Amino acid sequence: MESPQTCCEQGHQNLEAMKAGMFLRKVKSRTWKRQRHYKLQEDCKTIAYKSSWAINSYSTFSISDVEAVRAGHQSEALLSVADEFPADRCFTLVFRGRRGNLDLVAESTKEAQAWIQGIGALMENMENMDESTKLDQWISDWFSKADLNKDGRINFKEAKKLLKMMNVDMNEEHASSLFKMADKSKSETLEDQEFVEFYKMLTERAEVLDLFQDYSSDGQSLSQCDLEEFLREEQLEGEGSYEHALQLIDRYEPSDTARMNHMMSVDGFLMYLTSPEGSIFNPERQDLFQDMSQPLAHYYISSSHNTYLMEDQLKGPSSVEAYIQALKRGCRCVEVDCWNGSNGEPVVYHGHTLTSKILLKDVITTIANYAFKASEYPLIVSIENHCSIEQQEVMARYFRDILGDMLLTNTADSSELPSPEALKRKILLKGKKFENESENPTGEVSDEDEAAEMNKDSPVTESPPTNGKKLQQNLCKELSDLIFCKSVHFHSFEHSRTSAKPNEMSSFSESKARKYSKEAGSDFVLHNTRQLTRVYPSGMRTDSSNYCPVDMWNMGCQIVALNFQTAGMEMDLNDGLFTQNGCSGYILKPEILCKRERLFNPEKRDDYHPLLFYVKVISGQQLPKVKQKAWFIVDPLVRVEIFGVPLDQAKQETKHIDNNGFNPLWNETLQFTIHTPELALVRFVVEDYDKASRNDFIGQYTIPFTSIQPGRPIII
């Protein structure tokens, strides 16, 4: 084991090597490999890179944009060159947001390790910064952007450009006045600390200062008693608020003197309000807090549709990266569409389309590596099987050999489904299965299968060989034996109630699920107290768009599958629901959807008490631009949307603020009535108002109504 000193020396050597710069090979495919020069900037926060033929034209990306570093062949591009470049020279940088991954090959193992370890250490340093240091770092970044000639000073012309960069359209006379006040040296430029003062004057929030002074005994600071009163009155805290006040002072007050005297300045107060601890999300519901010992049918399960796709369903790329991203987000049900491939190797892609193909063994290996990174609770792998008997045998071997002990092979009958707790770190296969060994080894592709749905109502680029008839498919016994959740054709709710076994699961397209919810809603709810139900997007959604999952959750459907690769309101709701309970991917359904009663009506419950929900939209700060033009300033508004039972569906919005994305002030109160709080989700949306066209999206935050802490701010 290396000593701390050795580790420190190695870390220093890594950073020095990165600062000196080196050529790394950027890989996009087996045929596209280009050398680029990469170097760590002196600020240790930025990587600059340029093509080998470029002279001085470096591009850059920030270390803070990197989400993960993966060593070895952990992407399609690097797997495709595995015979040319060994794993110990390869690594992948995964970026936040929608920027594509960067696959790199170093000239030597030592150089690869320098970058892998060096970037990892820099990422860890950023994660461990306290709030005060993060603020200083942020101000320093803006100063660097504003200092165009890099002389350590900024003049007023540079300051005006800075204001535009920060999304504020400020009166020039007022900006000039603040600039002169900050220019203590009277040099008509601002140095580092003077710039900090200028920033503080720019970002002074009158609404926060007013609140601060309402509780301050001397108008200058909050004593421990003052802060306790604020926590009781505004944050509605009870017991322990006096001790909590001291903890907050120790954690967020930047002044050593104030901290020693158990006082909080306005800077510390603002840091607390904008910290995760001041968040609207109740911390008691962020960690695992629900009973995980009930049958699987009693839980909502975070579920992905066509998990292998990165984009659309006709020509988009398939990638193991899509599985990695879904699993890292807590997804607990992924889909694998298996087709015959060349050389006896099954492949995964969207059948009868031009989507690219990936090897099934790579998909299973990825699932094995990432299945339980985000959650220890069971992962369901939904198999759509279109392979020959020979390639099904290969499928079965891969599932057994690669997943090993993680694969649940005990499919003994039981009166009810096992619980998430009982299935920790187990992978369950869902697909076609023989009823018993004497069963004729032929399974029909029934109308719940998505391939059949695609054949019926979706434009395709290749003609599937169905001729309008039901597909017949032989089933491999070795694969059948591994299936835990048996896919069955849905006949009727009555048939299911009298004949279905607990591990049998039916799938519905969104249109069929919606039809059943309207025509037999209470029967659908009752069905979902016993059986798992999977709902998937219509085959017509070739752009990988999504349906609203809330209607399906209201029916108690557990596996409401969405296209995880497509951002939008639907995925916002999915992420919002599954943010609670430790991001485990399992949310216990409300008791009203677990009881085996035939009628659910929110107005006819014994405990029916509608709630009034007030939202005061006060202000915003430093909203991002939606159009990257120097002169462009947003006109922001805030909309609050309630999703849940039909009686609760509602939305209200504030007025828009002209030309101010820097510190808009609304001070408007919105009011809602919530009839079924346990099924309600609240979505806060910020948009750029446009009277001539559709508003542009700026940001959003979605939270279950039952996870809201009263009195806390929303930070989008």
ZAMARGU-4260 file (C-alpha; in steps of 0.2 Angstrom, whole numbers, plus 5000, padded with zeros to 4 digits):
<rodrens>
0) 5000/5000/5000 | 5007/5017/4995 | 5010/5030/5009 | 5001/5047/5008 | 5017/5055/5004
5) 5020/5043/4989 | 5002/5046/4983 | 5004/5065/4985 | 5020/5065/4974 | 5012/5054/4961
10) 4997/5066/4961 | 5009/5081/4958 | 5018/5071/4944 | 5002/5068/4936 | 4997/5086/4936
15) 5014/5092/4930 | 5013/5079/4915 | 4996/5085/4911 | 5001/5104/4911 | 5016/5100/4900
20) 5003/5092/4888 | 5004/5077/4877 | 4997/5070/4861 | 4982/5058/4863 | 4973/5049/4850
25) 4955/5053/4849 | 4944/5038/4843 | 4927/5039/4835 | 4927/5023/4826 | 4938/5009/4819
30) 4942/5020/4804 | 4942/5037/4813 | 4957/5040/4824 | 4965/5057/4825 | 4979/5064/4836
35) 4976/5079/4846 | 4987/5089/4859 | 4979/5090/4876 | 4986/5100/4891 | 4980/5105/4908
40) 4979/5124/4910 | 4988/5133/4924 | 4971/5136/4933 | 4970/5116/4935 | 4951/5118/4930
45) 4952/5118/4911 | 4959/5106/4898 | 4964/5114/4881 | 4966/5104/4865 | 4970/5107/4847
50) 4972/5097/4831 | 4990/5092/4827 | 4989/5103/4812 | 4983/5118/4821 | 4995/5132/4826
55) 4988/5141/4841 | 4969/5138/4840 | 4966/5128/4856 | 4948/5124/4861 | 4944/5120/4879
60) 4932/5111/4891 | 4931/5112/4910 | 4935/5099/4922 | 4918/5103/4931 | 4910/5097/4914
65) 4917/5079/4916 | 4905/5067/4925 | 4916/5052/4925 | 4933/5044/4919 | 4932/5026/4913
70) 4948/5016/4910 | 4950/5003/4897 | 4938/4998/4883 | 4922/5004/4889 | 4914/5011/4873
75) 4909/5005/4856 | 4923/5015/4848 | 4937/5009/4860 | 4930/4991/4859 | 4931/4992/4840
80) 4950/4996/4841 | 4954/4984/4855 | 4965/4973/4844 | 4975/4988/4840 | 4976/4998/4856
85) 4978/4988/4873 | 4965/4992/4887 | 4978/5000/4898 | 4981/5014/4886 | 4963/5018/4883
90) 4951/5029/4893 | 4934/5038/4891 | 4929/5055/4897 | 4910/5056/4901 | 4903/5073/4900
95) 4888/5080/4909 | 4872/5084/4899 | 4871/5080/4881 | 4889/5082/4876 | 4896/5066/4868
100) 4909/5055/4877 | 4927/5058/4872 | 4937/5042/4869 | 4956/5043/4870 | 4971/5032/4868
105) 4988/5037/4876 | 5005/5033/4869 | 5009/5023/4884 | 5001/5015/4900 | 5010/5028/4911
110) 5003/5043/4901 | 4986/5035/4901 | 4987/5033/4920 | 4993/5051/4922 | 4977/5057/4914
115) 4965/5045/4922 | 4972/5048/4939 | 4975/5067/4937 | 4957/5071/4930 | 4950/5060/4944
120) 4959/5069/4957 | 4954/5086/4950 | 4936/5081/4950 | 4937/5075/4968 | 4944/5092/4973
125) 4930/5101/4965 | 4917/5089/4973 | 4925/5092/4991 | 4925/5111/4990 | 4915/5120/5003
130) 4901/5133/4999 | 4913/5148/5002 | 4927/5141/4991 | 4915/5136/4977 | 4908/5154/4977
135) 4926/5161/4976 | 4930/5149/4962 | 4915/5155/4953 | 4919/5173/4955 | 4937/5169/4949
140) 4930/5161/4933 | 4920/5176/4929 | 4935/5188/4932 | 4945/5177/4920 | 4932/5178/4907
145) 4930/5197/4909 | 4949/5200/4908 | 4950/5200/4890 | 4968/5205/4888 | 4974/5194/4903
150) 4983/5209/4913 | 4975/5204/4930 | 4963/5219/4928 | 4946/5224/4920 | 4941/5241/4914
155) 4923/5247/4912 | 4922/5241/4894 | 4926/5224/4899 | 4914/5225/4914 | 4900/5229/4902
160) 4904/5214/4892 | 4904/5204/4908 | 4887/5210/4912 | 4880/5204/4895 | 4889/5187/4898
165) 4880/5186/4915 | 4863/5188/4906 | 4859/5206/4914 | 4854/5221/4904 | 4859/5235/4917
170) 4857/5253/4915 | 4875/5259/4910 | 4875/5274/4922 | 4870/5263/4937 | 4884/5250/4932
175) 4897/5264/4930 | 4892/5270/4948 | 4895/5253/4955 | 4911/5251/4946 | 4918/5267/4953
180) 4912/5263/4970 | 4922/5246/4969 | 4937/5255/4961 | 4946/5259/4978 | 4963/5262/4970
185) 4955/5275/4958 | 4964/5267/4943 | 4948/5265/4932 | 4951/5246/4933 | 4946/5233/4945
190) 4959/5220/4952 | 4954/5204/4960 | 4947/5209/4977 | 4939/5225/4969 | 4931/5214/4957
195) 4924/5203/4971 | 4916/5219/4979 | 4909/5224/4962 | 4901/5207/4961 | 4894/5208/4978
200) 4886/5225/4974 | 4879/5217/4957 | 4872/5202/4966 | 4865/5211/4981 | 4847/5203/4983
205) 4836/5216/4991 | 4823/5202/4995 | 4835/5192/5004 | 4842/5207/5014 | 4824/5212/5019
210) 4821/5194/5026 | 4838/5194/5034 | 4834/5211/5043 | 4817/5206/5048 | 4825/5193/5060
215) 4842/5202/5064 | 4842/5210/5081 | 4855/5223/5076 | 4852/5224/5057 | 4870/5218/5054
220) 4870/5199/5058 | 4859/5185/5064 | 4863/5178/5082 | 4860/5160/5086 | 4843/5165/5093
225) 4839/5176/5078 | 4842/5161/5066 | 4833/5149/5077 | 4818/5161/5076 | 4819/5161/5057
230) 4820/5142/5057 | 4804/5141/5067 | 4794/5154/5059 | 4799/5153/5041 | 4806/5135/5039
235) 4793/5128/5051 | 4806/5118/5061 | 4802/5112/5078 | 4813/5103/5091 | 4831/5105/5089
240) 4831/5121/5079 | 4842/5130/5092 | 4856/5117/5089 | 4852/5117/5071 | 4855/5136/5070
245) 4873/5133/5077 | 4876/5119/5064 | 4871/5131/5050 | 4882/5145/5056 | 4897/5133/5057
250) 4894/5126/5040 | 4890/5142/5030 | 4897/5157/5038 | 4912/5163/5028 | 4919/5175/5042
255) 4930/5166/5055 | 4926/5180/5068 | 4907/5179/5065 | 4908/5160/5067 | 4917/5161/5083
260) 4904/5172/5090 | 4890/5161/5084 | 4884/5174/5072 | 4879/5173/5054 | 4882/5187/5041
265) 4870/5191/5026 | 4883/5182/5015 | 4882/5166/5026 | 4863/5167/5026 | 4862/5168/5007
270) 4874/5153/5006 | 4863/5143/5017 | 4847/5147/5008 | 4855/5142/4991 | 4863/5126/4998
275) 4856/5109/4997 | 4852/5110/5015 | 4841/5124/5012 | 4832/5115/4998 | 4814/5112/4996
280) 4817/5093/4996 | 4814/5085/5013 | 4830/5077/5018 | 4821/5063/5027 | 4814/5057/5010
285) 4830/5058/5000 | 4838/5043/5008 | 4830/5026/5008 | 4814/5028/5019 | 4801/5016/5013
290) 4796/4998/5017 | 4805/4987/5004 | 4798/4971/5010 | 4782/4971/5000 | 4778/4961/4984
295) 4786/4969/4968 | 4768/4973/4962 | 4767/4986/4976 | 4781/4997/4969 | 4783/5009/4954
300) 4799/5004/4945 | 4809/5016/4935 | 4809/5008/4918 | 4817/5012/4901 | 4810/5008/4883
305) 4822/5003/4869 | 4836/5006/4881 | 4850/5003/4868 | 4845/5018/4858 | 4854/5035/4859
310) 4842/5045/4847 | 4827/5040/4836 | 4820/5023/4832 | 4823/5023/4813 | 4841/5028/4810
315) 4848/5032/4827 | 4864/5024/4835 | 4863/5009/4847 | 4876/5010/4861 | 4880/5002/4877
320) 4882/5020/4883 | 4863/5021/4883 | 4862/5007/4896 | 4876/5015/4906 | 4867/5031/4907
325) 4850/5023/4911 | 4857/5012/4925 | 4867/5027/4932 | 4850/5036/4933 | 4843/5022/4944
330) 4833/5013/4930 | 4828/4996/4936 | 4820/4989/4920 | 4830/4989/4904 | 4825/4982/4887
335) 4835/4971/4876 | 4829/4968/4858 | 4838/4952/4852 | 4840/4948/4833 | 4851/4935/4823
340) 4868/4942/4820 | 4883/4937/4809 | 4895/4923/4814 | 4882/4916/4826 | 4883/4932/4837
345) 4866/4939/4843 | 4864/4958/4841 | 4854/4971/4849 | 4845/4984/4838 | 4828/4991/4833
350) 4822/4977/4821 | 4817/4981/4803 | 4825/4999/4804 | 4842/5007/4800 | 4847/5009/4819
355) 4865/5003/4821 | 4868/4986/4829 | 4878/4981/4845 | 4883/4964/4851 | 4872/4956/4864
360) 4887/4950/4874 | 4893/4968/4875 | 4876/4973/4882 | 4876/4959/4895 | 4894/4964/4900
365) 4889/4982/4902 | 4873/4977/4912 | 4884/4966/4923 | 4896/4980/4927 | 4883/4994/4930
370) 4867/4985/4936 | 4870/4989/4955 | 4881/5005/4954 | 4866/5017/4958 | 4854/5004/4967
375) 4856/4987/4975 | 4838/4983/4971 | 4833/4970/4958 | 4835/4974/4939 | 4823/4968/4927
380) 4830/4964/4909 | 4815/4964/4897 | 4820/4953/4882 | 4812/4955/4865 | 4817/4938/4857
385) 4818/4937/4838 | 4832/4925/4837 | 4834/4907/4830 | 4835/4892/4842 | 4854/4892/4839
390) 4857/4910/4843 | 4845/4909/4858 | 4856/4895/4865 | 4870/4908/4863 | 4859/4921/4872
395) 4856/4909/4886 | 4875/4905/4888 | 4879/4923/4889 | 4866/4927/4902 | 4872/4913/4913
400) 4891/4915/4911 | 4892/4934/4911 | 4879/4938/4924 | 4884/4923/4935 | 4877/4923/4953
405) 4868/4940/4950 | 4855/4931/4938 | 4840/4924/4947 | 4837/4906/4942 | 4825/4901/4955
410) 4808/4903/4948 | 4799/4892/4960 | 4780/4896/4961 | 4773/4906/4975 | 4757/4914/4980
415) 4764/4932/4977 | 4779/4940/4970 | 4795/4942/4981 | 4800/4959/4988 | 4814/4971/4982
420) 4822/4968/4998 | 4822/4949/4995 | 4829/4951/4978 | 4843/4963/4982 | 4858/4963/4969
425) 4848/4950/4958 | 4844/4952/4939 | 4827/4945/4934 | 4824/4941/4915 | 4807/4945/4908
430) 4802/4936/4892 | 4794/4921/4884 | 4793/4905/4894 | 4787/4888/4893 | 4773/4884/4906
435) 4781/4867/4909 | 4793/4855/4901 | 4780/4845/4891 | 4773/4861/4883 | 4775/4862/4864
440) 4791/4872/4862 | 4783/4886/4851 | 4778/4903/4857 | 4768/4916/4848 | 4773/4934/4847
445) 4757/4941/4854 | 4750/4958/4851 | 4758/4965/4867 | 4775/4963/4859 | 4783/4980/4853
450) 4789/4973/4836 | 4772/4967/4832 | 4766/4985/4836 | 4779/4992/4825 | 4774/4981/4811
455) 4756/4986/4812 | 4756/5005/4814 | 4774/5012/4811 | 4783/5018/4796 | 4798/5006/4793
460) 4813/5006/4781 | 4813/4987/4779 | 4798/4976/4776 | 4796/4964/4791 | 4791/4946/4785
465) 4774/4945/4793 | 4761/4947/4779 | 4749/4952/4792 | 4749/4935/4800 | 4754/4931/4818
470) 4773/4927/4820 | 4777/4909/4825 | 4793/4907/4835 | 4802/4892/4842 | 4808/4894/4859
475) 4824/4888/4867 | 4822/4878/4883 | 4839/4884/4890 | 4833/4902/4888 | 4815/4898/4894
480) 4822/4891/4910 | 4831/4907/4914 | 4815/4918/4913 | 4808/4924/4929 | 4794/4936/4923
485) 4784/4927/4910 | 4777/4938/4896 | 4759/4933/4893 | 4745/4939/4881 | 4732/4949/4891
490) 4714/4942/4888 | 4704/4951/4901 | 4704/4957/4919 | 4693/4943/4924 | 4704/4930/4916
495) 4719/4938/4925 | 4710/4938/4942 | 4705/4920/4941 | 4720/4912/4931 | 4736/4923/4932
500) 4751/4917/4941 | 4761/4931/4951 | 4776/4930/4940 | 4766/4933/4924 | 4767/4950/4916
505) 4757/4958/4902 | 4763/4973/4891 | 4752/4987/4884 | 4755/5000/4872 | 4751/5017/4879
510) 4735/5018/4868 | 4729/5001/4875 | 4733/5006/4893 | 4724/5022/4891 | 4709/5013/4884
515) 4708/5001/4898 | 4710/5015/4911 | 4695/5024/4904 | 4684/5009/4901 | 4689/4999/4917
520) 4699/5010/4928 | 4695/5001/4945 | 4698/4984/4937 | 4715/4990/4930 | 4719/4996/4948
525) 4714/4980/4956 | 4724/4970/4943 | 4740/4980/4947 | 4739/4976/4965 | 4743/4958/4961
530) 4752/4958/4944 | 4766/4968/4936 | 4761/4978/4921 | 4772/4985/4908 | 4767/5000/4897
535) 4778/5006/4883 | 4777/5020/4870 | 4767/5019/4854 | 4776/5012/4839 | 4772/5028/4830
540) 4784/5037/4841 | 4799/5035/4829 | 4807/5051/4836 | 4808/5043/4853 | 4796/5055/4861
545) 4787/5050/4876 | 4769/5049/4883 | 4765/5057/4900 | 4768/5043/4913 | 4756/5050/4927
550) 4740/5043/4920 | 4748/5025/4920 | 4755/5028/4938 | 4737/5033/4943 | 4731/5016/4938
555) 4745/5008/4948 | 4755/5002/4933 | 4773/4998/4939 | 4784/4997/4924 | 4780/5013/4914
560) 4793/5012/4901 | 4800/5029/4894 | 4813/5033/4881 | 4827/5039/4893 | 4837/5047/4880
565) 4824/5060/4876 | 4823/5075/4888 | 4806/5084/4891 | 4792/5085/4903 | 4789/5066/4903
570) 4806/5062/4909 | 4806/5077/4921 | 4791/5069/4929 | 4800/5051/4930 | 4816/5059/4937
575) 4805/5069/4950 | 4796/5053/4956 | 4811/5043/4957 | 4822/5056/4966 | 4815/5051/4983
580) 4819/5035/4992 | 4837/5035/4989 | 4836/5035/4970 | 4834/5017/4972 | 4822/5015/4957
585) 4808/5008/4967 | 4794/5019/4975 | 4781/5011/4986 | 4764/5014/4978 | 4752/5024/4989
590) 4741/5012/5000 | 4726/5017/4990 | 4734/5008/4975 | 4739/4993/4985 | 4723/4988/4993
595) 4713/4975/4984 | 4697/4985/4983 | 4687/4988/4967 | 4685/5007/4968 | 4697/5021/4971
600) 4689/5039/4972 | 4699/5053/4981 | 4683/5061/4986 | 4675/5046/4994 | 4690/5041/5006
605) 4688/5041/5025 | 4703/5052/5027 | 4699/5064/5013 | 4706/5081/5017 | 4710/5092/5002
610) 4726/5103/5005 | 4729/5121/5000 | 4746/5123/4992 | 4754/5141/4991 | 4769/5145/4981
615) 4777/5162/4983 | 4788/5165/4968 | 4800/5178/4974 | 4815/5180/4963 | 4829/5172/4952
620) 4847/5174/4949 | 4859/5171/4935 | 4848/5162/4924 | 4857/5155/4908 | 4855/5162/4891
625) 4844/5151/4879 | 4852/5159/4864 | 4871/5162/4864 | 4872/5179/4857 | 4881/5193/4866
630) 4866/5205/4865 | 4852/5192/4870 | 4844/5194/4887 | 4830/5183/4893 | 4812/5188/4898
635) 4809/5175/4912 | 4793/5169/4919 | 4789/5155/4931 | 4775/5142/4929 | 4770/5129/4942
640) 4762/5114/4936 | 4753/5100/4946 | 4752/5082/4940 | 4742/5069/4948 | 4723/5063/4948
645) 4713/5073/4935 | 4705/5083/4949 | 4723/5090/4954 | 4729/5094/4936 | 4733/5112/4936
650) 4745/5126/4931 | 4748/5144/4935 | 4762/5156/4930 | 4769/5173/4934 | 4771/5188/4923
655) 4787/5189/4913 | 4801/5201/4917 | 4808/5211/4903 | 4827/5209/4899 | 4833/5202/4916
660) 4840/5185/4917 | 4852/5191/4931 | 4841/5195/4946 | 4822/5195/4940 | 4810/5199/4954
665) 4792/5193/4953 | 4785/5192/4971 | 4769/5183/4966 | 4759/5170/4975 | 4751/5155/4967
670) 4738/5144/4975 | 4732/5126/4972 | 4720/5114/4979 | 4728/5096/4981 | 4715/5082/4983
675) 4726/5067/4982 | 4743/5072/4988 | 4751/5055/4988 | 4749/5055/4969 | 4754/5073/4965
680) 4770/5079/4957 | 4774/5098/4957 | 4785/5104/4942 | 4792/5121/4943 | 4797/5128/4925
685) 4807/5144/4920 | 4804/5150/4902 | 4809/5164/4891 | 4794/5173/4886 | 4791/5176/4868
690) 4775/5184/4862 | 4777/5179/4844 | 4782/5161/4846 | 4783/5147/4859 | 4792/5151/4874
695) 4810/5144/4876 | 4814/5132/4890 | 4827/5138/4903 | 4825/5126/4917 | 4814/5115/4928
700) 4813/5106/4945 | 4801/5092/4948 | 4797/5085/4966 | 4784/5073/4973 | 4771/5084/4983
705) 4774/5073/4999 | 4793/5077/4998 | 4791/5096/4999 | 4798/5105/5015 | 4788/5120/5019
710) 4797/5137/5018 | 4811/5132/5007 | 4817/5139/4991 | 4818/5131/4974 | 4835/5131/4966
715) 4834/5127/4947
</rodrens>
